[in-house]
């Protein structure tokens, strides 16, 4: 844990696809038994006010931080304990590569291109279910070795998505 707080980070626009409602519900469950936890949210969007309202109504103002838009998210990625992407649907999100590249353990939903990017060696992949997301938070919270292992594997996997490797793969395709 960093600064005696277990920090969960999410980066994404506040839109229905990103499932902030489910994330906040999962965090509410988790925080009830883990008072040293906090959730940091980077992004803006149409559902931001609804998320703020949920936080106020559920007494989470002291542990949920709305950070707005950030040009450089790496400062936050390096200070978090885990990264979460609870999307309802997704393509191949760049933010996952950024999180992986910093060696963060990841909780992500099993949707769209996410399973092509992650696996059970480098992340905890869950259904789009509040309880499943909360249980993944719990697993990482309780198991520092799992966090370390998944973070290391995530950093290794991120290399697969580097511009150099991608260029080499495109070159192989063109040559064939």
N, C-alpha and C positions, 0 to 999 in steps of 0.2 A: 504494500500500500504506500502511496505517496502522500506525505504530510498527514499521516494518520487518518486519511480518508480514502475509502475505496471509491475511485472515480470511474464512472461509466461515461463514455463519450459517444455522441451521435452527431454526424454531420449530414445534413440534407435539407432540402427545401421543405417547408411545412405545407404538404399537399397530401391528399388522401392516400396515394400510392405508398408514401413513406411510413404510414401507420404510427404516427406520433401518439394517437389515442391508445393503441395497444401497448406501445412502449411505456407511456406514463402509467397505465394500469399495472403493468408488470413491475415497474419501479416502485409503485405504491405498495404492492405486496411485499416486495423485497425489503424496502426500507423499514417496514414495520418491525422486522427482526434484525435489521442491520443499520442501526442508527448512525453508524460512521460512514454511510454511503452517500454519494452525491451523483447527480446526473447533470452533465453539461450538454447543452444543445446549441449547435452552430447552424444558423440558417435563418431564412425569412420565408414568408409565403402566406397564402390565403388562410391557412388553418392555425396561424400563430396565436391569434387572440383566443381561439377555442382552447388551445393548449395552456395558455396563461391562466385562463379561467379555471381549468381543471386543477392546476397547481394550487391556486388560491383556495378553491373550494375544498381541497383535500389536505390542506395544511402542509404543503410541501415547499413553501417559499424559501425556507432556510436550507434546502438541499437540492433544489433544481435551479440551474442557472441558464438563462436565456442569453446567449452571447452574441446574437445577431450574425451579420455577415462578417467573414474574416478573409482577408487576402492571403494570409499565411496560416494554414491550419496546423502546420507541423509543430508549432509551440504547444498546442493543445494535445496533439497526438503523442508527443513525447512525455507529457505529464499525466496521461490517463493510465488506468490499470487495465481496462478492456475497452474495446470498441464494439458498438452494436449497430446492426443494420436490420431493422425489423420489417422490411418492406413487404407489401402485399403482392406486388409484382415488380419486376426489375429486369433490366438488360444485363450489361456487364459493367457495373458501376466503377468508375475510376477511383472513387473514395475508398473502395476496398483495397485497391492496389496501394494507395497511399498509406492506409492503416497497416497493411501487411509489410510494407517496406520499412516501417518504423519498428516492426517486431511486436506489434500489439496482438494479444490474443483477441479473437473475434467471436461474437455471437451474431449469426445471420440466419435469415429464414431460407428455407429450401424452395426458392422460387426463381424463375427465369434463368439467367446465366450464372447465378451465384454458385450452384453446385459444380459448374465447370471451372470455377476459379478457386474454390475452397474444397477441403475434404476434412475428414474426422481426425487427421493428424495435425492440422494447423488451425482448427476452429471447432466451435460447437455449432452445428447446423440444426435448426429446429423448425417446427411447423409455425405457421402464423397463428400462434395461440399464446395468450397472455401467460398462462401457467407454464408453458414450455419455455418461454423467454425468461420468466422469473427463475425457473429451476436451473437454467444455464448460468444466470448471474450467480446463483447459489454455488454451483459447482466450481466456478472460477474463484469465488470468494474463499471457499473452504480449502482450495488446493493450489497453493503457490507453485508447486512443481508442475501442475497441469498448465498454469498460466505461462510459466517459463518455456515449457516444451512447445506449446502451441505458438507462442510468440516467435521462437526460433524457427520453427517449421514454416510459419507464415512469411518471415523475412526471406527464407530460402526460396519459397514459392513465388514471391514477388519478382524475383529475377527473371522468371519465365515471361513476365509481361513487360520487361524493359524494352526500350526503343531499339537497342542493339539486337536483342534476341528476336524481336518482332520483325526487324528489317531482314535478318538472316532467314527467317521462316518465309517471308514474302519472296525473297530471292530464290529460295529452294522451289517454291511453287512456280515462279515464272520460268525457271530453268527446266522444270519437268514438263 
